[in-house]
Amino acid sequence: MKPSPSIAIIGAGPSGLVFARLLEVNGITDYVVFERDESSTPGLWQQGGTLDLHGSSGQLALKRAGLFDRFSKDFARWDASRMHVLDHRGTTITCFGEDDNADRPEIDRLQLRQLLLDSIPAHKIRWGHAFANGTSASGFRLIVGADGAWSKVRRLLTSAQPSYSGKMFIEGRLLHNNPSHKSASEIAGPGSMIALGNRKKLAVQQVADGTYRVYFGLVVSESFHQHCGRSGTADLNGKTEALRDLLLSSEFYATYASQLKELVGNAEGPFRPWPLYRMDPEAVGWARSVAPGVTLLGDAAHVSTPFVGEGVNCSMHDAVVLADCIVKHCKRETDLTISVGAELEEALAAYEEDMFVRGRDLIRRSSDSEATLFADNAAQQFYNFMSTFAAGKDQGE
């Protein structure tokens, strides 16, 4: 019988797939990726939007994975870094990302996933493995939890769990024939627009096919997602229209400029709820002795709210650091697997020492940005922040 792989990667998101690819690049082929999705074909609630990849993290990961050239040629939208910021009255506060040599090209989430999937042998991905109903797998020397905010692997290392931030995004779309597509193009162009004020956020972002995603950022209870529905088509349509009426009421966007309210009125459903969770930064960490041979990547280790735009970048950076530590401490020269025991624990300890610091910092900075973006005078606070940031760059800080 063929022996079980040495490495189990739980989750085929960006961090898990980058880590798998980096193992391949380094000649370590004795791994398997378990993913709960039934296939790579996205379902209704798995479409996702677009991501900006940063030079020192996301782009670095693709370079190390040997995928940067294809990313640059086929997917990277270098002109999509533009951000147009308005207040709730529709007045421009600032625009950035156009003339400051921004090195944060965009790629759709689904495109990034497919780019990574194409770089890994298809038989290394085990689809439809949620490890539910008593199913299990065993015999691994290393288990890497890359299974997101509600990680099952995390429970082996710590009892810490994410908590609801009090913020939620509701996602809709503007297709090419939508009455508001032209308006979105004028205010967001190939990039994005955010309107801030009165403890709410409205964002529009172009994706690769030229359509737009619309995000309504709300301060609401965790149960608010029930307004979106998740069952049959008729129910979803009914929920979408009822929620649209609610969003246009005095409780939410009634005080926003008419041009902005039109985006709410014309956004296409079914609306997708995105409750935002975060870990307590002080809870990010565990003793290496708790579960030898087990570690976490990305949101499984340090889920944060997305308000500094670094979640996926930090997760991909995690994968780079872990792969480097595995190669340095554990790679055998005589075969395509890894050593175990002290060498593996040294590798995981070195990785986690780096990851804990970056993960805690990301959560703290995201929480600070969250407080700014959902303030009553968020537009002015954001402008003050950007002015201070720009002044620091001019002074070389």
C-alpha positions as CSV (number, residue, x, y, z in Angstrom):
1,M,0.0,0.0,0.0
2,K,1.1,3.5,-0.7
3,P,2.0,5.3,2.6
4,S,0.1,8.3,3.7
5,P,1.5,11.7,2.9
6,S,3.7,13.3,5.6
7,I,2.0,16.8,5.5
8,A,-1.7,17.6,5.7
9,I,-2.7,21.1,4.7
10,I,-6.3,21.8,5.8
11,G,-7.9,24.4,3.5
12,A,-7.4,25.4,-0.1
13,G,-7.5,29.1,0.4
14,P,-4.6,31.4,-0.5
15,S,-2.3,30.6,2.4
16,G,-2.8,26.8,2.1
17,L,-2.3,26.8,-1.6
18,V,0.7,29.1,-1.5
19,F,2.3,26.8,1.1
20,A,1.6,23.7,-1.0
21,R,3.1,25.4,-4.1
22,L,6.2,26.3,-2.1
23,L,6.6,22.8,-1.0
24,E,6.5,21.7,-4.6
25,V,9.0,24.3,-5.7
26,N,11.4,23.1,-2.9
27,G,11.0,19.4,-4.0
28,I,8.9,18.4,-1.0
29,T,6.0,16.5,-2.7
30,D,4.8,14.4,0.2
31,Y,1.7,16.4,1.1
32,V,-2.0,16.6,0.6
33,V,-4.5,19.4,0.7
34,F,-7.9,18.8,2.2
35,E,-10.7,21.2,1.2
36,R,-14.3,21.3,2.2
37,D,-15.6,22.7,-1.1
38,E,-16.9,20.0,-3.4
39,S,-14.8,21.3,-6.3
40,S,-13.0,24.4,-7.6
41,T,-16.2,25.7,-9.1
42,P,-17.5,28.5,-6.9
43,G,-21.0,28.4,-5.5
44,L,-23.4,31.3,-5.2
45,W,-21.9,32.5,-1.9
46,Q,-18.2,31.9,-2.9
47,Q,-17.7,34.5,-5.7
48,G,-15.7,37.0,-3.7
49,G,-14.3,40.3,-4.9
50,T,-10.8,41.6,-5.7
51,L,-7.6,41.7,-3.8
52,D,-4.6,44.0,-3.9
53,L,-1.3,42.2,-3.6
54,H,1.5,44.0,-1.8
55,G,5.1,43.9,-2.9
56,S,6.7,42.6,0.3
57,S,4.1,39.9,1.0
58,G,1.5,38.8,-1.6
59,Q,3.7,39.6,-4.6
60,L,6.8,38.1,-2.8
61,A,4.8,34.9,-2.3
62,L,4.0,34.7,-6.0
63,K,7.6,35.4,-6.9
64,R,8.9,32.6,-4.6
65,A,6.2,30.3,-6.0
66,G,7.4,31.0,-9.6
67,L,4.0,32.5,-10.5
68,F,4.6,36.2,-10.6
69,D,5.2,36.4,-14.4
70,R,1.9,34.7,-15.2
71,F,0.2,36.9,-12.5
72,S,1.7,40.0,-14.1
73,K,0.8,39.0,-17.7
74,D,-2.6,37.5,-17.3
75,F,-4.3,38.8,-14.1
76,A,-2.6,41.8,-12.5
77,R,-4.6,45.1,-12.9
78,W,-1.9,47.6,-12.2
79,D,-4.3,50.5,-12.8
80,A,-6.8,49.4,-10.2
81,S,-5.0,50.9,-7.2
82,R,-7.0,54.1,-7.5
83,M,-9.2,54.9,-4.5
84,H,-11.7,57.7,-4.6
85,V,-12.9,58.8,-1.1
86,L,-16.2,60.7,-0.6
87,D,-18.1,61.9,2.4
88,H,-21.8,60.9,2.7
89,R,-22.9,64.1,0.9
90,G,-21.0,63.0,-2.2
91,T,-18.1,65.5,-1.8
92,T,-14.7,64.3,-2.8
93,I,-12.3,64.0,0.2
94,T,-9.3,62.6,-1.5
95,C,-8.1,60.3,-4.3
96,F,-5.0,58.2,-4.0
97,G,-3.2,55.3,-5.7
98,E,-3.0,57.0,-9.1
99,D,0.1,59.1,-9.0
100,D,2.1,57.8,-6.1
101,N,3.6,54.8,-7.9
102,A,1.3,52.4,-6.0
103,D,2.6,48.9,-6.3
104,R,-0.6,47.1,-5.3
105,P,-2.1,45.5,-8.4
106,E,-5.5,43.9,-8.1
107,I,-6.6,40.3,-8.9
108,D,-10.0,38.7,-8.4
109,R,-10.1,36.2,-5.6
110,L,-11.2,33.5,-7.9
111,Q,-8.4,34.2,-10.3
112,L,-5.8,34.0,-7.5
113,R,-7.3,30.7,-6.4
114,Q,-7.2,29.3,-9.9
115,L,-3.6,30.5,-10.5
116,L,-2.5,28.7,-7.4
117,L,-4.6,25.5,-8.1
118,D,-3.1,25.3,-11.6
119,S,0.4,25.2,-10.1
120,I,-0.3,22.1,-7.9
121,P,-0.9,18.6,-9.2
122,A,-4.6,18.0,-9.3
123,H,-4.4,14.7,-7.3
124,K,-2.9,16.6,-4.4
125,I,-6.3,18.3,-3.7
126,R,-8.9,16.3,-1.9
127,W,-12.2,18.1,-2.5
128,G,-15.3,17.6,-0.4
129,H,-13.3,16.9,2.8
130,A,-15.0,18.8,5.7
131,F,-14.2,16.1,8.2
132,A,-17.8,16.0,9.3
133,N,-20.0,13.0,10.3
134,G,-17.1,11.2,11.9
135,T,-14.8,11.1,8.9
136,S,-11.0,11.4,9.6
137,A,-7.5,11.0,8.2
138,S,-4.4,10.2,10.2
139,G,-0.7,9.3,10.0
140,F,0.7,12.8,9.3
141,R,4.0,14.2,10.6
142,L,2.8,17.8,10.1
143,I,-0.7,19.3,10.1
144,V,-1.1,22.8,8.8
145,G,-4.4,24.5,9.5
146,A,-5.2,27.0,6.8
147,D,-8.9,26.5,7.3
148,G,-10.0,30.1,7.9
149,A,-11.6,32.1,10.7
150,W,-13.5,29.1,12.2
151,S,-10.6,26.7,11.9
152,K,-11.1,23.2,13.3
153,V,-7.3,22.8,13.6
154,R,-7.0,25.8,15.8
155,R,-8.8,23.9,18.6
156,L,-5.8,21.6,18.9
157,L,-3.6,24.6,19.9
158,T,-5.8,27.1,21.7
159,S,-9.3,27.6,22.9
160,A,-9.3,31.2,21.5
161,Q,-12.1,32.0,19.0
162,P,-12.9,35.1,17.0
163,S,-15.5,37.5,18.2
164,Y,-18.0,39.6,16.2
165,S,-16.7,43.1,15.5
166,G,-20.1,44.7,15.4
167,K,-19.6,45.4,11.7
168,M,-21.0,43.7,8.7
169,F,-20.7,44.1,4.9
170,I,-23.6,43.4,2.6
171,E,-22.5,42.6,-0.9
172,G,-24.3,43.3,-4.2
173,R,-23.3,43.7,-7.8
174,L,-23.6,46.2,-10.7
175,L,-23.5,44.3,-14.0
176,H,-22.7,46.0,-17.4
177,N,-26.4,46.8,-18.2
178,N,-27.2,48.1,-14.7
179,P,-28.5,51.7,-14.6
180,S,-25.8,52.6,-12.1
181,H,-22.8,51.0,-13.9
182,K,-22.0,54.2,-15.7
183,S,-22.1,56.1,-12.4
184,A,-19.9,53.6,-10.8
185,S,-17.4,53.9,-13.7
186,E,-17.3,57.7,-13.3
187,I,-16.7,57.6,-9.5
188,A,-14.6,54.5,-9.2
189,G,-13.0,54.0,-12.6
190,P,-10.9,50.8,-12.8
191,G,-10.3,51.0,-9.0
192,S,-12.7,51.7,-6.2
193,M,-14.7,54.3,-4.3
194,I,-15.6,54.5,-0.7
195,A,-18.2,56.9,0.9
196,L,-17.9,57.5,4.6
197,G,-20.0,59.1,7.3
198,N,-22.7,58.6,9.9
199,R,-21.1,55.3,11.1
200,K,-21.6,53.7,7.7
201,K,-19.5,52.9,4.7
202,L,-20.5,52.4,1.1
203,A,-17.9,50.9,-1.3
204,V,-17.8,50.2,-5.0
205,Q,-15.0,48.2,-6.6
206,Q,-14.4,47.0,-10.1
207,V,-13.6,43.4,-10.8
208,A,-11.8,41.8,-13.7
209,D,-14.8,41.5,-16.1
210,G,-15.5,45.3,-15.8
211,T,-18.5,44.9,-13.5
212,Y,-18.6,46.3,-10.0
213,R,-19.1,44.9,-6.5
214,V,-21.0,47.1,-4.1
215,Y,-20.4,46.8,-0.3
216,F,-22.7,48.3,2.3
217,G,-20.7,48.6,5.6
218,L,-22.9,48.6,8.6
219,V,-22.8,48.8,12.4
220,V,-25.4,46.1,13.2
221,S,-26.0,43.1,15.3
222,E,-24.6,39.8,14.4
223,S,-28.1,38.5,13.6
224,F,-28.6,41.2,10.9
225,H,-27.5,38.7,8.2
226,Q,-30.9,37.0,8.5
227,H,-32.2,39.9,6.3
228,C,-30.3,38.4,3.4
229,G,-31.7,34.9,3.4
230,R,-30.0,31.7,2.1
231,S,-32.6,29.4,0.8
232,G,-34.6,29.1,-2.4
233,T,-34.4,31.7,-5.3
234,A,-37.8,33.2,-4.5
235,D,-36.9,33.7,-0.9
236,L,-33.6,35.2,-1.9
237,N,-35.2,37.7,-4.3
238,G,-37.8,38.7,-1.7
239,K,-35.1,39.1,1.0
240,T,-33.0,41.3,-1.4
241,E,-35.9,43.7,-2.1
242,A,-36.9,43.9,1.6
243,L,-33.3,44.6,2.6
244,R,-32.9,47.2,-0.1
245,D,-35.9,49.1,1.3
246,L,-34.3,48.9,4.8
247,L,-31.0,50.1,3.6
248,L,-32.6,53.1,2.0
249,S,-34.5,54.0,5.2
250,S,-33.5,56.6,7.7
251,E,-31.8,53.9,9.7
252,F,-29.0,53.6,7.1
253,Y,-28.4,55.5,3.8
254,A,-31.3,58.0,3.6
255,T,-29.0,60.9,4.5
256,Y,-26.5,59.9,1.8
257,A,-26.3,61.9,-1.5
258,S,-28.7,60.9,-4.2
259,Q,-25.9,59.6,-6.5
260,L,-24.8,57.3,-3.7
261,K,-28.4,56.2,-2.8
262,E,-28.9,55.2,-6.5
263,L,-26.1,52.7,-6.0
264,V,-28.1,51.1,-3.2
265,G,-31.3,51.2,-5.2
266,N,-29.8,49.6,-8.2
267,A,-27.4,47.0,-6.6
268,E,-28.3,43.5,-7.8
269,G,-28.7,40.6,-5.5
270,P,-29.0,38.2,-4.1
271,F,-27.3,40.2,-1.4
272,R,-24.5,38.3,0.5
273,P,-23.9,39.0,4.2
274,W,-20.3,39.2,5.4
275,P,-20.2,39.5,9.2
276,L,-16.7,40.6,10.2
277,Y,-14.9,38.8,13.0
278,R,-11.5,39.3,14.6
279,M,-9.3,37.6,17.2
280,D,-8.2,39.2,20.4
281,P,-4.6,40.1,19.5
282,E,-3.5,39.0,23.0
283,A,-5.0,35.5,22.3
284,V,-2.8,35.0,19.2
285,G,-0.2,32.5,20.4
286,W,0.3,29.1,22.0
287,A,3.1,27.0,23.5
288,R,4.8,24.8,21.0
289,S,4.4,21.9,23.4
290,V,0.6,22.0,23.2
291,A,0.3,20.1,19.9
292,P,3.6,19.0,18.4
293,G,3.5,18.8,14.6
294,V,0.6,21.2,14.3
295,T,0.5,24.9,13.3
296,L,-1.8,27.5,11.6
297,L,-1.7,29.8,8.7
298,G,-3.6,33.0,7.9
299,D,-7.1,33.6,9.3
300,A,-6.9,30.4,11.2
301,A,-4.1,31.9,13.3
302,H,-5.0,35.7,13.4
303,V,-8.2,36.6,11.7
304,S,-8.8,40.3,11.5
305,T,-11.3,42.8,10.1
306,P,-10.3,43.8,6.5
307,F,-9.8,47.5,7.0
308,V,-6.1,47.8,6.2
309,G,-6.3,45.5,3.2
310,E,-3.6,43.1,4.3
311,G,-5.4,40.0,5.4
312,V,-4.6,37.8,2.4
313,N,-1.2,39.4,2.0
314,C,-0.3,38.5,5.6
315,S,-1.7,35.0,5.1
316,M,0.5,34.5,1.9
317,H,3.5,35.8,3.8
318,D,2.8,33.3,6.6
319,A,3.1,30.5,3.9
320,V,6.4,31.9,2.7
321,V,7.9,32.0,6.2
322,L,6.6,28.5,7.2
323,A,8.0,27.0,3.9
324,D,11.4,28.7,4.5
325,C,11.5,27.3,8.1
326,I,10.6,23.8,6.9
327,V,13.2,23.8,4.2
328,K,15.9,25.2,6.6
329,H,15.3,22.8,9.4
330,C,13.6,19.7,8.0
331,K,14.2,19.0,4.3
332,R,16.0,15.8,3.7
333,E,18.4,15.7,0.8
334,T,17.8,12.0,0.1
335,D,14.0,12.0,-0.5
336,L,11.1,14.2,-1.0
337,T,9.7,14.4,2.5
338,I,10.6,16.1,5.8
339,S,12.3,15.0,9.0
340,V,10.4,14.9,12.2
341,G,11.0,15.4,15.9
342,A,13.3,18.2,17.1
343,E,14.0,19.5,13.7
344,L,10.3,20.0,12.9
345,E,9.5,21.6,16.2
346,E,12.4,24.0,15.7
347,A,11.0,24.9,12.3
348,L,7.5,25.5,13.7
349,A,8.8,27.5,16.6
350,A,10.8,29.8,14.3
351,Y,7.8,30.3,12.0
352,E,5.4,31.0,14.9
353,E,7.8,33.5,16.6
354,D,7.6,35.6,13.4
355,M,3.9,35.0,12.6
356,F,2.6,35.8,16.1
357,V,4.2,39.3,16.0
358,R,2.8,40.1,12.5
359,G,-0.6,38.6,13.2
360,R,-1.1,40.6,16.4
361,D,0.0,43.8,14.7
362,L,-2.4,43.2,11.8
363,I,-5.3,42.8,14.2
364,R,-4.5,45.9,16.1
365,R,-4.0,48.1,13.0
366,S,-7.2,46.8,11.5
367,S,-9.2,47.5,14.6
368,D,-7.8,51.1,14.7
369,S,-8.8,51.6,11.1
370,E,-12.2,50.1,11.8
371,A,-12.8,52.8,14.5
372,T,-11.9,55.5,12.0
373,L,-13.9,54.3,9.1
374,F,-17.1,53.9,11.1
375,A,-16.9,57.1,13.1
376,D,-19.6,59.8,12.7
377,N,-17.1,62.1,11.0
378,A,-15.2,59.2,9.3
379,A,-14.5,61.1,6.1
380,Q,-12.6,63.9,7.9
381,Q,-10.8,61.4,10.1
382,F,-9.7,59.5,7.1
383,Y,-8.5,62.6,5.4
384,N,-6.5,63.6,8.4
385,F,-5.0,60.1,8.5
386,M,-4.0,60.2,4.8
387,S,-2.6,63.7,5.2
388,T,-0.4,62.6,8.1
389,F,0.6,59.5,6.2
390,A,1.5,61.5,3.1
391,A,3.5,64.0,5.1
392,G,5.5,61.1,6.7
393,K,6.3,59.8,3.2
394,D,7.5,63.2,2.0
395,Q,9.8,63.4,5.1
396,G,11.1,59.9,4.5
397,E,9.6,58.4,7.6
